[in-house]
């Protein structure tokens, strides 16, 4: 019984921790927490853990599973997606210029 009392609060908190952002490219950062080397762009919906890039449609310089895309008026590495369900709310799974790939981009 004592063990149950000790484990129950821990088990109740675990799902909440799983819902948090990991801080990777494209993750929410409204709390300002992103992986090392990334910046939190609070000017994008929900905040956006960002890494700048220079050539739209290219992956060079972007982390794995991301692609250089236009986010509003800037080029940022963005998560590659297959469908809308792969993207956060306020972001759309759109085709990227000069590629056959799609990435999560701010809904305009």
Biopython code that builds the backbone (N, CA, C, O; Angstrom):
import numpy as np
from Bio.PDB.StructureBuilder import StructureBuilder

atoms = [
    (1, "UNK", "N", (0.820, -1.190, 0.000)),
    (1, "UNK", "CA", (0.000, 0.000, 0.000)),
    (1, "UNK", "C", (0.869, 1.260, 0.000)),
    (1, "UNK", "O", (0.581, 2.220, -0.715)),
    (2, "UNK", "N", (1.935, 1.248, 0.809)),
    (2, "UNK", "CA", (2.821, 2.416, 0.845)),
    (2, "UNK", "C", (3.472, 2.657, -0.509)),
    (2, "UNK", "O", (3.613, 3.798, -0.950)),
    (3, "UNK", "N", (3.868, 1.565, -1.162)),
    (3, "UNK", "CA", (4.490, 1.688, -2.479)),
    (3, "UNK", "C", (3.522, 2.322, -3.467)),
    (3, "UNK", "O", (3.932, 3.155, -4.276)),
    (4, "UNK", "N", (2.272, 1.955, -3.422)),
    (4, "UNK", "CA", (1.253, 2.520, -4.295)),
    (4, "UNK", "C", (1.122, 4.022, -4.060)),
    (4, "UNK", "O", (1.005, 4.795, -5.011)),
    (5, "UNK", "N", (1.142, 4.431, -2.806)),
    (5, "UNK", "CA", (1.032, 5.857, -2.479)),
    (5, "UNK", "C", (2.214, 6.647, -3.025)),
    (5, "UNK", "O", (2.068, 7.810, -3.399)),
    (6, "UNK", "N", (3.360, 6.030, -3.069)),
    (6, "UNK", "CA", (4.557, 6.709, -3.563)),
    (6, "UNK", "C", (4.603, 6.719, -5.089)),
    (6, "UNK", "O", (5.038, 7.701, -5.690)),
    (7, "UNK", "N", (4.159, 5.638, -5.710)),
    (7, "UNK", "CA", (4.218, 5.543, -7.170)),
    (7, "UNK", "C", (3.117, 6.313, -7.867)),
    (7, "UNK", "O", (3.336, 6.841, -8.957)),
    (8, "UNK", "N", (1.940, 6.391, -7.268)),
    (8, "UNK", "CA", (0.815, 7.042, -7.923)),
    (8, "UNK", "C", (1.115, 8.484, -8.352)),
    (8, "UNK", "O", (0.837, 8.827, -9.501)),
    (9, "UNK", "N", (1.669, 9.348, -7.484)),
    (9, "UNK", "CA", (1.981, 10.712, -7.921)),
    (9, "UNK", "C", (2.983, 10.735, -9.094)),
    (9, "UNK", "O", (2.866, 11.562, -9.999)),
    (10, "UNK", "N", (3.949, 9.837, -9.067)),
    (10, "UNK", "CA", (4.923, 9.777, -10.146)),
    (10, "UNK", "C", (4.252, 9.367, -11.450)),
    (10, "UNK", "O", (4.516, 9.959, -12.497)),
    (11, "UNK", "N", (3.393, 8.368, -11.395)),
    (11, "UNK", "CA", (2.697, 7.908, -12.590)),
    (11, "UNK", "C", (1.740, 8.967, -13.123)),
    (11, "UNK", "O", (1.512, 9.031, -14.331)),
    (12, "UNK", "N", (1.187, 9.782, -12.272)),
    (12, "UNK", "CA", (0.286, 10.843, -12.706)),
    (12, "UNK", "C", (1.031, 11.948, -13.442)),
    (12, "UNK", "O", (0.455, 12.607, -14.307)),
    (13, "UNK", "N", (2.292, 12.162, -13.116)),
    (13, "UNK", "CA", (3.084, 13.236, -13.722)),
    (13, "UNK", "C", (3.726, 12.814, -15.039)),
    (13, "UNK", "O", (3.930, 13.661, -15.909)),
    (14, "UNK", "N", (4.048, 11.547, -15.212)),
    (14, "UNK", "CA", (4.748, 11.085, -16.413)),
    (14, "UNK", "C", (4.063, 11.472, -17.725)),
    (14, "UNK", "O", (4.752, 11.934, -18.635)),
    (15, "UNK", "N", (2.748, 11.308, -17.874)),
    (15, "UNK", "CA", (2.127, 11.719, -19.134)),
    (15, "UNK", "C", (2.299, 13.202, -19.419)),
    (15, "UNK", "O", (2.424, 13.597, -20.578)),
    (16, "UNK", "N", (2.308, 14.022, -18.387)),
    (16, "UNK", "CA", (2.500, 15.459, -18.591)),
    (16, "UNK", "C", (3.895, 15.751, -19.110)),
    (16, "UNK", "O", (4.067, 16.631, -19.954)),
    (17, "UNK", "N", (4.878, 15.041, -18.630)),
    (17, "UNK", "CA", (6.244, 15.236, -19.104)),
    (17, "UNK", "C", (6.376, 14.814, -20.554)),
    (17, "UNK", "O", (7.123, 15.440, -21.306)),
    (18, "UNK", "N", (5.684, 13.789, -20.962)),
    (18, "UNK", "CA", (5.761, 13.310, -22.343)),
    (18, "UNK", "C", (5.175, 14.316, -23.314)),
    (18, "UNK", "O", (5.552, 14.325, -24.485)),
    (19, "UNK", "N", (4.263, 15.163, -22.860)),
    (19, "UNK", "CA", (3.643, 16.149, -23.736)),
    (19, "UNK", "C", (4.528, 17.361, -23.961)),
    (19, "UNK", "O", (4.251, 18.162, -24.854)),
    (20, "UNK", "N", (5.564, 17.513, -23.192)),
    (20, "UNK", "CA", (6.430, 18.674, -23.317)),
    (20, "UNK", "C", (7.257, 18.639, -24.576)),
    (20, "UNK", "O", (7.389, 17.591, -25.207)),
    (21, "UNK", "N", (7.813, 19.765, -24.947)),
    (21, "UNK", "CA", (8.655, 19.883, -26.122)),
    (21, "UNK", "C", (10.034, 19.307, -25.854)),
    (21, "UNK", "O", (10.550, 19.383, -24.739)),
    (22, "UNK", "N", (10.617, 18.734, -26.884)),
    (22, "UNK", "CA", (11.970, 18.206, -26.717)),
    (22, "UNK", "C", (13.015, 19.281, -26.989)),
    (22, "UNK", "O", (14.180, 19.122, -26.623)),
    (23, "UNK", "N", (12.602, 20.380, -27.631)),
    (23, "UNK", "CA", (13.535, 21.464, -27.923)),
    (23, "UNK", "C", (14.247, 21.323, -29.249)),
    (23, "UNK", "O", (15.195, 22.061, -29.518)),
    (24, "UNK", "N", (13.812, 20.387, -30.093)),
    (24, "UNK", "CA", (14.411, 20.180, -31.414)),
    (24, "UNK", "C", (13.871, 21.209, -32.413)),
    (24, "UNK", "O", (12.922, 21.932, -32.110)),
    (25, "UNK", "N", (14.470, 21.272, -33.588)),
    (25, "UNK", "CA", (14.029, 22.202, -34.640)),
    (25, "UNK", "C", (12.528, 22.042, -34.882)),
    (25, "UNK", "O", (12.040, 20.931, -35.090)),
    (26, "UNK", "N", (11.807, 23.154, -34.852)),
    (26, "UNK", "CA", (10.377, 23.173, -35.106)),
    (26, "UNK", "C", (9.511, 22.958, -33.894)),
    (26, "UNK", "O", (8.299, 23.160, -33.962)),
    (27, "UNK", "N", (10.101, 22.553, -32.780)),
    (27, "UNK", "CA", (9.314, 22.339, -31.564)),
    (27, "UNK", "C", (8.876, 23.672, -30.974)),
    (27, "UNK", "O", (9.472, 24.715, -31.243)),
    (28, "UNK", "N", (7.831, 23.618, -30.173)),
    (28, "UNK", "CA", (7.356, 24.798, -29.473)),
    (28, "UNK", "C", (8.393, 25.241, -28.439)),
    (28, "UNK", "O", (9.078, 24.415, -27.837)),
    (29, "UNK", "N", (8.492, 26.527, -28.249)),
    (29, "UNK", "CA", (9.454, 27.024, -27.250)),
    (29, "UNK", "C", (8.890, 28.234, -26.535)),
    (29, "UNK", "O", (9.620, 29.173, -26.215)),
    (30, "UNK", "N", (7.585, 28.214, -26.283)),
    (30, "UNK", "CA", (6.990, 29.343, -25.588)),
    (30, "UNK", "C", (7.604, 29.566, -24.216)),
    (30, "UNK", "O", (7.460, 30.642, -23.635)),
    (31, "UNK", "N", (8.287, 28.554, -23.696)),
    (31, "UNK", "CA", (9.000, 28.688, -22.423)),
    (31, "UNK", "C", (10.458, 29.089, -22.660)),
    (31, "UNK", "O", (11.208, 29.278, -21.702)),
    (32, "UNK", "N", (10.866, 29.221, -23.925)),
    (32, "UNK", "CA", (12.217, 29.658, -24.251)),
    (32, "UNK", "C", (13.272, 28.570, -24.216)),
    (32, "UNK", "O", (14.464, 28.876, -24.211)),
    (33, "UNK", "N", (12.860, 27.277, -24.192)),
    (33, "UNK", "CA", (13.826, 26.187, -24.088)),
    (33, "UNK", "C", (13.972, 25.469, -25.427)),
    (33, "UNK", "O", (13.017, 24.878, -25.932)),
    (34, "UNK", "N", (15.183, 25.525, -25.999)),
    (34, "UNK", "CA", (15.505, 24.828, -27.240)),
    (34, "UNK", "C", (16.835, 24.113, -27.070)),
    (34, "UNK", "O", (17.616, 24.442, -26.178)),
    (35, "UNK", "N", (17.090, 23.130, -27.932)),
    (35, "UNK", "CA", (18.367, 22.430, -27.911)),
    (35, "UNK", "C", (19.513, 23.412, -28.128)),
    (35, "UNK", "O", (19.318, 24.507, -28.656)),
    (36, "UNK", "N", (20.700, 23.008, -27.717)),
    (36, "UNK", "CA", (21.901, 23.828, -27.888)),
    (36, "UNK", "C", (22.089, 24.174, -29.365)),
    (36, "UNK", "O", (21.942, 23.316, -30.235)),
    (37, "UNK", "N", (22.411, 25.421, -29.634)),
    (37, "UNK", "CA", (22.644, 25.879, -31.000)),
    (37, "UNK", "C", (21.403, 26.391, -31.706)),
    (37, "UNK", "O", (21.498, 26.925, -32.811)),
    (38, "UNK", "N", (20.234, 26.236, -31.084)),
    (38, "UNK", "CA", (18.985, 26.714, -31.673)),
    (38, "UNK", "C", (18.506, 27.935, -30.904)),
    (38, "UNK", "O", (18.814, 28.106, -29.724)),
    (39, "UNK", "N", (17.750, 28.777, -31.589)),
    (39, "UNK", "CA", (17.175, 29.943, -30.916)),
    (39, "UNK", "C", (15.656, 29.800, -30.878)),
    (39, "UNK", "O", (15.065, 29.138, -31.730)),
    (40, "UNK", "N", (15.042, 30.417, -29.900)),
    (40, "UNK", "CA", (13.594, 30.393, -29.758)),
    (40, "UNK", "C", (13.008, 31.611, -30.458)),
    (40, "UNK", "O", (13.212, 32.743, -30.021)),
    (41, "UNK", "N", (12.281, 31.376, -31.545)),
    (41, "UNK", "CA", (11.636, 32.468, -32.285)),
    (41, "UNK", "C", (10.225, 32.613, -31.741)),
    (41, "UNK", "O", (9.306, 31.924, -32.185)),
    (42, "UNK", "N", (10.058, 33.510, -30.781)),
    (42, "UNK", "CA", (8.752, 33.718, -30.161)),
    (42, "UNK", "C", (7.811, 34.512, -31.059)),
    (42, "UNK", "O", (6.632, 34.661, -30.738)),
    (43, "UNK", "N", (8.320, 35.025, -32.186)),
    (43, "UNK", "CA", (7.481, 35.746, -33.129)),
    (43, "UNK", "C", (6.686, 34.792, -34.026)),
    (43, "UNK", "O", (5.834, 35.243, -34.792)),
    (44, "UNK", "N", (6.949, 33.482, -33.945)),
    (44, "UNK", "CA", (6.190, 32.483, -34.698)),
    (44, "UNK", "C", (5.214, 31.796, -33.745)),
    (44, "UNK", "O", (5.487, 31.718, -32.547)),
    (45, "UNK", "N", (4.071, 31.290, -34.254)),
    (45, "UNK", "CA", (3.040, 30.706, -33.381)),
    (45, "UNK", "C", (3.579, 29.648, -32.418)),
    (45, "UNK", "O", (4.220, 28.684, -32.838)),
    (46, "UNK", "N", (3.315, 29.836, -31.131)),
    (46, "UNK", "CA", (3.740, 28.890, -30.102)),
    (46, "UNK", "C", (5.228, 28.880, -29.845)),
    (46, "UNK", "O", (5.726, 28.052, -29.082)),
    (47, "UNK", "N", (5.937, 29.793, -30.475)),
    (47, "UNK", "CA", (7.387, 29.763, -30.424)),
    (47, "UNK", "C", (7.889, 28.666, -31.342)),
    (47, "UNK", "O", (7.174, 27.697, -31.596)),
    (48, "UNK", "N", (9.098, 28.801, -31.839)),
    (48, "UNK", "CA", (9.631, 27.853, -32.827)),
    (48, "UNK", "C", (11.122, 27.725, -32.579)),
    (48, "UNK", "O", (11.865, 28.693, -32.742)),
    (49, "UNK", "N", (11.570, 26.529, -32.184)),
    (49, "UNK", "CA", (13.008, 26.288, -32.018)),
    (49, "UNK", "C", (13.631, 26.335, -33.414)),
    (49, "UNK", "O", (13.328, 25.497, -34.262)),
    (50, "UNK", "N", (14.492, 27.308, -33.644)),
    (50, "UNK", "CA", (14.932, 27.614, -34.995)),
    (50, "UNK", "C", (16.436, 27.539, -35.207)),
    (50, "UNK", "O", (17.246, 27.780, -34.311)),
    (51, "UNK", "N", (16.758, 27.190, -36.444)),
    (51, "UNK", "CA", (18.125, 27.276, -36.943)),
    (51, "UNK", "C", (18.019, 27.917, -38.312)),
    (51, "UNK", "O", (17.280, 27.433, -39.169)),
    (52, "UNK", "N", (18.743, 28.992, -38.525)),
    (52, "UNK", "CA", (18.708, 29.673, -39.813)),
    (52, "UNK", "C", (19.405, 28.835, -40.875)),
    (52, "UNK", "O", (20.288, 28.031, -40.574)),
    (53, "UNK", "N", (18.992, 29.038, -42.126)),
    (53, "UNK", "CA", (19.607, 28.360, -43.264)),
    (53, "UNK", "C", (19.619, 29.339, -44.433)),
    (53, "UNK", "O", (19.047, 30.424, -44.328)),
    (54, "UNK", "N", (20.255, 28.980, -45.539)),
    (54, "UNK", "CA", (20.439, 29.949, -46.617)),
    (54, "UNK", "C", (19.878, 29.545, -47.973)),
    (54, "UNK", "O", (19.768, 30.394, -48.857)),
    (55, "UNK", "N", (19.517, 28.268, -48.172)),
    (55, "UNK", "CA", (19.058, 27.834, -49.497)),
    (55, "UNK", "C", (17.762, 27.037, -49.382)),
    (55, "UNK", "O", (17.774, 25.874, -48.980)),
    (56, "UNK", "N", (16.645, 27.672, -49.738)),
    (56, "UNK", "CA", (15.345, 27.016, -49.639)),
    (56, "UNK", "C", (15.330, 25.716, -50.435)),
    (56, "UNK", "O", (15.774, 25.664, -51.582)),
    (57, "UNK", "N", (14.813, 24.671, -49.803)),
    (57, "UNK", "CA", (14.706, 23.377, -50.456)),
    (57, "UNK", "C", (15.907, 22.475, -50.251)),
    (57, "UNK", "O", (15.910, 21.336, -50.717)),
    (58, "UNK", "N", (16.921, 22.961, -49.564)),
    (58, "UNK", "CA", (18.108, 22.148, -49.318)),
    (58, "UNK", "C", (18.179, 21.750, -47.853)),
    (58, "UNK", "O", (17.673, 22.453, -46.978)),
    (59, "UNK", "N", (18.810, 20.619, -47.602)),
    (59, "UNK", "CA", (18.949, 20.139, -46.241)),
    (59, "UNK", "C", (20.300, 20.441, -45.650)),
    (59, "UNK", "O", (20.497, 20.293, -44.444)),
    (60, "UNK", "N", (21.245, 20.866, -46.485)),
    (60, "UNK", "CA", (22.592, 21.136, -46.009)),
    (60, "UNK", "C", (22.596, 22.145, -44.876)),
    (60, "UNK", "O", (22.033, 23.233, -44.991)),
    (61, "UNK", "N", (23.231, 21.773, -43.797)),
    (61, "UNK", "CA", (23.292, 22.672, -42.650)),
    (61, "UNK", "C", (22.120, 22.512, -41.698)),
    (61, "UNK", "O", (22.162, 23.032, -40.582)),
    (62, "UNK", "N", (21.075, 21.804, -42.111)),
    (62, "UNK", "CA", (19.925, 21.569, -41.244)),
    (62, "UNK", "C", (20.062, 20.190, -40.605)),
    (62, "UNK", "O", (20.630, 19.277, -41.204)),
    (63, "UNK", "N", (19.539, 20.041, -39.384)),
    (63, "UNK", "CA", (19.568, 18.730, -38.719)),
    (63, "UNK", "C", (18.787, 17.678, -39.515)),
    (63, "UNK", "O", (18.007, 18.018, -40.404)),
    (64, "UNK", "N", (19.001, 16.414, -39.192)),
    (64, "UNK", "CA", (18.290, 15.305, -39.842)),
    (64, "UNK", "C", (16.785, 15.517, -39.763)),
    (64, "UNK", "O", (16.274, 16.042, -38.773)),
    (65, "UNK", "N", (16.089, 15.113, -40.797)),
    (65, "UNK", "CA", (14.623, 15.189, -40.885)),
    (65, "UNK", "C", (14.097, 16.622, -40.898)),
    (65, "UNK", "O", (12.937, 16.865, -40.564)),
    (66, "UNK", "N", (14.951, 17.571, -41.283)),
    (66, "UNK", "CA", (14.507, 18.956, -41.461)),
    (66, "UNK", "C", (14.993, 19.446, -42.821)),
    (66, "UNK", "O", (15.859, 18.830, -43.443)),
    (67, "UNK", "N", (14.430, 20.551, -43.269)),
    (67, "UNK", "CA", (14.708, 21.102, -44.582)),
    (67, "UNK", "C", (14.634, 22.617, -44.506)),
    (67, "UNK", "O", (13.843, 23.156, -43.733)),
    (68, "UNK", "N", (15.433, 23.304, -45.286)),
    (68, "UNK", "CA", (15.413, 24.766, -45.308)),
    (68, "UNK", "C", (14.155, 25.248, -46.022)),
    (68, "UNK", "O", (13.960, 24.971, -47.206)),
    (69, "UNK", "N", (13.303, 25.968, -45.297)),
    (69, "UNK", "CA", (12.041, 26.474, -45.850)),
    (69, "UNK", "C", (11.834, 27.930, -45.458)),
    (69, "UNK", "O", (12.497, 28.460, -44.567)),
    (70, "UNK", "N", (10.901, 28.551, -46.146)),
    (70, "UNK", "CA", (10.537, 29.933, -45.817)),
    (70, "UNK", "C", (9.473, 29.908, -44.727)),
    (70, "UNK", "O", (8.404, 29.319, -44.891)),
    (71, "UNK", "N", (9.790, 30.557, -43.615)),
    (71, "UNK", "CA", (8.838, 30.745, -42.517)),
    (71, "UNK", "C", (8.576, 32.245, -42.450)),
    (71, "UNK", "O", (9.415, 33.006, -41.969)),
    (72, "UNK", "N", (7.417, 32.664, -42.929)),
    (72, "UNK", "CA", (7.024, 34.061, -43.034)),
    (72, "UNK", "C", (8.042, 34.782, -43.927)),
    (72, "UNK", "O", (7.972, 34.641, -45.148)),
    (73, "UNK", "N", (8.966, 35.533, -43.373)),
    (73, "UNK", "CA", (9.911, 36.288, -44.209)),
    (73, "UNK", "C", (11.361, 35.891, -43.953)),
    (73, "UNK", "O", (12.270, 36.692, -44.173)),
    (74, "UNK", "N", (11.585, 34.659, -43.491)),
    (74, "UNK", "CA", (12.956, 34.220, -43.196)),
    (74, "UNK", "C", (13.123, 32.760, -43.590)),
    (74, "UNK", "O", (12.140, 32.028, -43.712)),
    (75, "UNK", "N", (14.356, 32.342, -43.786)),
    (75, "UNK", "CA", (14.648, 30.945, -44.081)),
    (75, "UNK", "C", (15.092, 30.247, -42.801)),
    (75, "UNK", "O", (16.051, 30.662, -42.150)),
    (76, "UNK", "N", (14.371, 29.173, -42.452)),
    (76, "UNK", "CA", (14.668, 28.395, -41.248)),
    (76, "UNK", "C", (14.567, 26.913, -41.563)),
    (76, "UNK", "O", (13.785, 26.505, -42.422)),
    (77, "UNK", "N", (15.360, 26.111, -40.868)),
    (77, "UNK", "CA", (15.217, 24.661, -40.965)),
    (77, "UNK", "C", (13.860, 24.314, -40.362)),
    (77, "UNK", "O", (13.498, 24.815, -39.297)),
    (78, "UNK", "N", (13.106, 23.446, -41.055)),
    (78, "UNK", "CA", (11.757, 23.078, -40.613)),
    (78, "UNK", "C", (11.578, 21.571, -40.713)),
    (78, "UNK", "O", (12.175, 20.938, -41.583)),
    (79, "UNK", "N", (10.768, 20.988, -39.839)),
    (79, "UNK", "CA", (10.555, 19.536, -39.860)),
    (79, "UNK", "C", (9.927, 19.072, -41.178)),
    (79, "UNK", "O", (8.975, 19.681, -41.666)),
    (80, "UNK", "N", (10.463, 18.001, -41.742)),
    (80, "UNK", "CA", (9.871, 17.377, -42.926)),
    (80, "UNK", "C", (8.595, 16.673, -42.477)),
    (80, "UNK", "O", (8.546, 16.120, -41.378)),
    (81, "UNK", "N", (7.552, 16.689, -43.329)),
    (81, "UNK", "CA", (6.284, 16.060, -42.978)),
    (81, "UNK", "C", (5.728, 15.287, -44.171)),
    (81, "UNK", "O", (6.106, 15.527, -45.318)),
    (82, "UNK", "N", (4.829, 14.362, -43.878)),
    (82, "UNK", "CA", (4.106, 13.626, -44.920)),
    (82, "UNK", "C", (2.655, 14.069, -44.980)),
    (82, "UNK", "O", (2.036, 14.062, -46.044)),
    (83, "UNK", "N", (2.113, 14.456, -43.821)),
    (83, "UNK", "CA", (0.709, 14.869, -43.750)),
    (83, "UNK", "C", (0.546, 15.933, -42.673)),
    (83, "UNK", "O", (1.457, 16.186, -41.885)),
    (84, "UNK", "N", (-0.616, 16.543, -42.653)),
    (84, "UNK", "CA", (-0.907, 17.608, -41.703)),
    (84, "UNK", "C", (-0.737, 17.143, -40.256)),
    (84, "UNK", "O", (-0.348, 17.931, -39.395)),
    (85, "UNK", "N", (-1.023, 15.877, -39.987)),
    (85, "UNK", "CA", (-0.919, 15.370, -38.614)),
    (85, "UNK", "C", (0.520, 15.356, -38.095)),
    (85, "UNK", "O", (0.741, 15.207, -36.894)),
    (86, "UNK", "N", (1.503, 15.510, -38.992)),
    (86, "UNK", "CA", (2.906, 15.569, -38.585)),
    (86, "UNK", "C", (3.308, 16.944, -38.065)),
    (86, "UNK", "O", (4.377, 17.096, -37.474)),
    (87, "UNK", "N", (2.454, 17.948, -38.281)),
    (87, "UNK", "CA", (2.789, 19.335, -37.921)),
    (87, "UNK", "C", (2.002, 19.802, -36.703)),
    (87, "UNK", "O", (0.926, 19.286, -36.399)),
    (88, "UNK", "N", (2.558, 20.780, -36.024)),
    (88, "UNK", "CA", (1.892, 21.398, -34.885)),
    (88, "UNK", "C", (0.707, 22.241, -35.348)),
    (88, "UNK", "O", (0.575, 22.570, -36.527)),
    (89, "UNK", "N", (-0.150, 22.580, -34.385)),
    (89, "UNK", "CA", (-1.249, 23.504, -34.662)),
    (89, "UNK", "C", (-0.648, 24.826, -35.130)),
    (89, "UNK", "O", (0.407, 25.225, -34.636)),
    (90, "UNK", "N", (-1.284, 25.503, -36.055)),
    (90, "UNK", "CA", (-0.840, 26.771, -36.653)),
    (90, "UNK", "C", (0.254, 26.586, -37.703)),
    (90, "UNK", "O", (0.783, 27.566, -38.227)),
    (91, "UNK", "N", (0.594, 25.339, -38.010)),
    (91, "UNK", "CA", (1.585, 25.040, -39.052)),
    (91, "UNK", "C", (0.954, 24.076, -40.046)),
    (91, "UNK", "O", (0.172, 23.208, -39.658)),
    (92, "UNK", "N", (1.287, 24.223, -41.327)),
    (92, "UNK", "CA", (0.727, 23.388, -42.382)),
    (92, "UNK", "C", (1.825, 22.575, -43.051)),
    (92, "UNK", "O", (2.962, 23.033, -43.167)),
    (93, "UNK", "N", (1.483, 21.371, -43.489)),
    (93, "UNK", "CA", (2.409, 20.501, -44.212)),
    (93, "UNK", "C", (2.335, 20.901, -45.687)),
    (93, "UNK", "O", (1.454, 20.449, -46.418)),
    (94, "UNK", "N", (3.263, 21.749, -46.113)),
    (94, "UNK", "CA", (3.262, 22.310, -47.472)),
    (94, "UNK", "C", (4.461, 21.825, -48.279)),
    (94, "UNK", "O", (5.506, 21.482, -47.726)),
    (95, "UNK", "N", (4.286, 21.803, -49.594)),
    (95, "UNK", "CA", (5.391, 21.490, -50.486)),
    (95, "UNK", "C", (6.462, 22.567, -50.396)),
    (95, "UNK", "O", (6.160, 23.737, -50.157)),
    (96, "UNK", "N", (7.714, 22.165, -50.588)),
    (96, "UNK", "CA", (8.849, 23.088, -50.519)),
    (96, "UNK", "C", (9.394, 23.306, -51.920)),
    (96, "UNK", "O", (9.609, 22.349, -52.664)),
    (97, "UNK", "N", (9.617, 24.557, -52.280)),
    (97, "UNK", "CA", (10.140, 24.907, -53.602)),
    (97, "UNK", "C", (11.383, 24.094, -53.945)),
    (97, "UNK", "O", (12.226, 23.827, -53.089)),
    (98, "UNK", "N", (11.478, 23.707, -55.213)),
    (98, "UNK", "CA", (12.626, 22.989, -55.760)),
    (98, "UNK", "C", (12.819, 21.585, -55.204)),
    (98, "UNK", "O", (13.901, 21.014, -55.346)),
    (99, "UNK", "N", (11.784, 21.010, -54.566)),
    (99, "UNK", "CA", (11.879, 19.640, -54.043)),
    (99, "UNK", "C", (10.554, 18.918, -54.243)),
    (99, "UNK", "O", (9.561, 19.517, -54.655)),
    (100, "UNK", "N", (10.552, 17.650, -53.952)),
    (100, "UNK", "CA", (9.312, 16.863, -53.915)),
    (100, "UNK", "C", (8.907, 16.616, -52.467)),
    (100, "UNK", "O", (8.025, 15.800, -52.200)),
    (101, "UNK", "N", (9.536, 17.306, -51.545)),
    (101, "UNK", "CA", (9.301, 17.119, -50.123)),
    (101, "UNK", "C", (8.349, 18.174, -49.579)),
    (101, "UNK", "O", (8.127, 19.219, -50.192)),
    (102, "UNK", "N", (7.795, 17.869, -48.409)),
    (102, "UNK", "CA", (6.933, 18.805, -47.692)),
    (102, "UNK", "C", (7.567, 19.088, -46.336)),
    (102, "UNK", "O", (8.308, 18.266, -45.797)),
    (103, "UNK", "N", (7.263, 20.263, -45.797)),
    (103, "UNK", "CA", (7.763, 20.636, -44.466)),
    (103, "UNK", "C", (6.677, 21.440, -43.752)),
    (103, "UNK", "O", (5.804, 22.035, -44.384)),
    (104, "UNK", "N", (6.753, 21.444, -42.427)),
    (104, "UNK", "CA", (5.805, 22.192, -41.598)),
    (104, "UNK", "C", (6.143, 23.679, -41.665)),
    (104, "UNK", "O", (7.232, 24.105, -41.280)),
    (105, "UNK", "N", (5.183, 24.457, -42.162)),
    (105, "UNK", "CA", (5.367, 25.902, -42.307)),
    (105, "UNK", "C", (4.220, 26.645, -41.670)),
    (105, "UNK", "O", (3.105, 26.128, -41.592)),
    (106, "UNK", "N", (4.481, 27.853, -41.214)),
    (106, "UNK", "CA", (3.449, 28.676, -40.575)),
    (106, "UNK", "C", (2.264, 28.842, -41.526)),
    (106, "UNK", "O", (2.433, 29.154, -42.705)),
    (107, "UNK", "N", (1.048, 28.625, -40.982)),
    (107, "UNK", "CA", (-0.159, 28.877, -41.765)),
    (107, "UNK", "C", (-0.318, 30.379, -41.912)),
    (107, "UNK", "O", (-0.274, 31.113, -40.926)),
    (108, "UNK", "N", (-0.498, 30.825, -43.115)),
    (108, "UNK", "CA", (-0.674, 32.273, -43.347)),
    (108, "UNK", "C", (-2.118, 32.635, -43.471)),
    (108, "UNK", "O", (-2.446, 33.805, -43.668)),
]
sb = StructureBuilder()
sb.init_structure("model")
sb.init_model(0)
sb.init_chain("A")
sb.init_seg("    ")
for serial, (resi, resn, name, xyz) in enumerate(atoms, 1):
    if name == "N":
        sb.init_residue(resn, " ", resi, " ")
    sb.init_atom(name, np.array(xyz, "f"), 0.0, 1.0, " ", f" {name:<3s}", serial, name[0])
structure = sb.get_structure()
